Amino acid sequence: MSEPSITISPSAAKRIVELVNEDENAELFRVSVEGGGCSGFQYHFELIESAAPDDMLIQRDGATVAIDPTSVPFIAGSEIDFIDELIGAQFKINNPNATASCGCGTSFSI
């Protein structure tokens, strides 16, 4: 079985590299899915020192994202993006599996 296609946009890769360079304890950026939020699930983003042995690692332009095996099916086929607009800057998951999402941009349902 091949690994699910999860990609990182150029803007997300650039921002991840900036964040990792600013934090002397961070080597990677973790994306995970947790229960809760307005729509049933929510995305969680954090800087981490190292990946777990069973994490899926995705790389682009010097950025490395770790995704735990439980979260992978929820975001398979997605793009990790970074949006910088007048109303604010945030990471966003463009998830084709989400049937609904919240206005906050971090919670969704399947």
N, C-alpha and C positions, 0 to 999 in steps of 0.2 A: 504494500500500500504506500503510495507516495504521500509526502507531507502536504497539508493544505496550503494553498497559496495565500499568504498574508504578505502585503507589501508595505513599504515605508515611502511616503512622498518625499521629494527633495527638501521641502520646507521643514518637514518633521525631522529628517535626518540632520539638517543644519542645526535645528534647535536642540536636539538631543546631544549633539557633539558639544554645543555651547554649555549646556547644563552639566554634563559630565566633566568638562574642563573646569567649571567653577567649583565643583565639589571634590575635594581631595580624597574622599572616601568612596567615591562612586566610580564604577567601571562600566556599568550597564544601565539600561532603562527597562523597567519591567512594566508590562501591560497585563492586567488580569481582569477577570470578570467575577463579580461578587453578587450574591443575592441582595436584594434591597433596591432602594431608589424609587422613583415615582412610577416606573413601568415594570418592575419585577427584577431587573438586573441592572447593575451599574458597572462602568469601567473604572478601574483603579490604575493610577500611574504613579510610579516611584523610581527613585534612583537606588541602585543596589551595588554591593561590592562584588558579588559573584553570582553566577547562575547555579541553579540546582542541576544535578546530573541528568534529570529527565526533562529539563526545559527545552523548548524549541527556540533556536536562536536565528534571528533574521538580521541581515546586515545590509547597509547601504551608505556609501560616501563616508565611511569612518564611524558610523553610528551602529550600535548593536542593541537589539531589543530582545529581551527574554520573555517567553510566554509559557506559563505552566501548562501541563497536559490537560488539566481540567478545563481551562479557559479556551484552548485551541478550537474545539468544535463550535463554540459560541461566536468566534470571530473569523472562522474559515472564510476565505474569499474576500476579506476586508482590506482596506487601506488605512494605515495609521497616518494621519495628516496633522499639520499644525496650521491653525488659522490665526492671522494677526489682523484684526479689524479695529475700527474706531471704538466699538463697544467692548473690546477686550481681546486678549490673546489666549488661545487654549488648544490643547490637543483634541483631536476629533477622530472618531473611528467611523469611516464610511463603510457601514456594514450591510451587505445585501440580505442578510438573514433576519434583520430586525423588522418586525411587522409594525412596530410603533416605537416612537422615541419621545423623550421629554424635552421641553424647551431648554432645559439646562444643558443638553447635549451630552450628558454623561450616563443617562439611564435609558434602558430600552427593553422591549419585550420581543419574544420569538414566537 
